């Protein structure tokens, strides 16, 4: 749990480069833009979980916005 202190981009980059299997980064998200940043830095090879940053857990990132972001990603893959 990163307690919304920011994503460790260097770690995401290393995971994308070195992990031989799909990997999920957890912790640090504090804004919706972090999803795009992990996608970019992780070269699309690193998934992301969000916990306390979500509004449903007291954070400031709207759950509905995260769901909409994910649906856009899925439609890009399908389209």
C-alpha positions as CSV (number, residue, x, y, z in Angstrom):
1,X,0.0,0.0,0.0
2,X,1.5,3.3,-1.1
3,X,-0.8,5.4,0.9
4,X,-1.4,7.7,-2.1
5,X,2.3,8.9,-2.0
6,X,2.8,8.6,-5.7
7,X,3.8,5.9,-8.1
8,X,7.4,4.8,-8.1
9,X,8.0,5.2,-11.8
10,X,11.5,3.7,-11.8
11,X,10.0,0.5,-10.3
12,X,7.2,0.4,-12.9
13,X,9.9,0.8,-15.6
14,X,12.0,-2.1,-14.2
15,X,8.9,-4.3,-13.9
16,X,8.0,-3.7,-17.5
17,X,11.6,-4.4,-18.6
18,X,12.4,-7.5,-16.5
19,X,9.3,-9.4,-15.6
20,X,8.9,-12.4,-17.7
21,X,5.2,-12.8,-16.7
22,X,2.3,-10.3,-16.4
23,X,2.8,-8.1,-13.3
24,X,0.6,-5.9,-11.2
25,X,1.9,-2.8,-9.5
26,X,0.1,-1.8,-6.3
27,X,0.2,1.4,-4.3
28,X,0.9,5.0,-4.6
29,X,-1.9,6.2,-6.9
30,X,-3.2,9.6,-6.0
31,X,-4.8,10.8,-9.2
32,X,-6.5,9.4,-12.3
33,X,-3.5,10.5,-14.4
34,X,-1.4,7.9,-12.6
35,X,-3.2,5.3,-14.6
36,X,-2.0,6.8,-17.9
37,X,1.5,7.2,-16.5
38,X,1.8,3.6,-15.4
39,X,0.5,2.5,-18.8
40,X,3.1,4.7,-20.5
41,X,6.1,4.0,-18.3
42,X,5.2,0.3,-18.0
43,X,4.9,0.1,-21.8
44,X,1.5,-1.5,-21.4
45,X,3.1,-4.5,-19.6
46,X,2.3,-3.5,-16.0
47,X,-1.2,-3.6,-14.6
48,X,-2.2,-1.4,-11.6
49,X,-4.3,-1.8,-8.5
50,X,-5.9,1.1,-6.7
51,X,-6.9,1.1,-3.0
52,X,-7.2,4.0,-0.6
53,X,-7.0,6.5,-3.4
54,X,-10.6,5.6,-4.5
55,X,-13.4,7.7,-3.3
56,X,-15.2,4.7,-2.0
57,X,-12.4,4.2,0.4
58,X,-12.1,7.9,1.4
59,X,-9.7,9.0,-1.4
60,X,-10.1,11.5,-4.1
61,X,-10.1,9.3,-7.2
62,X,-13.6,8.6,-8.4
63,X,-14.4,5.0,-8.7
64,X,-16.7,5.7,-11.7
65,X,-13.8,7.6,-13.4
66,X,-11.5,4.6,-13.0
67,X,-14.2,2.2,-14.4
68,X,-14.6,4.6,-17.4
69,X,-10.8,4.7,-17.9
70,X,-10.7,0.9,-18.0
71,X,-13.5,0.6,-20.4
72,X,-11.8,3.1,-22.8
73,X,-8.7,0.9,-22.6
74,X,-10.6,-2.2,-23.4
75,X,-12.4,-0.5,-26.3
76,X,-9.0,0.6,-27.8
77,X,-7.9,-3.0,-27.8
78,X,-11.1,-4.3,-29.4
79,X,-11.3,-1.4,-31.9
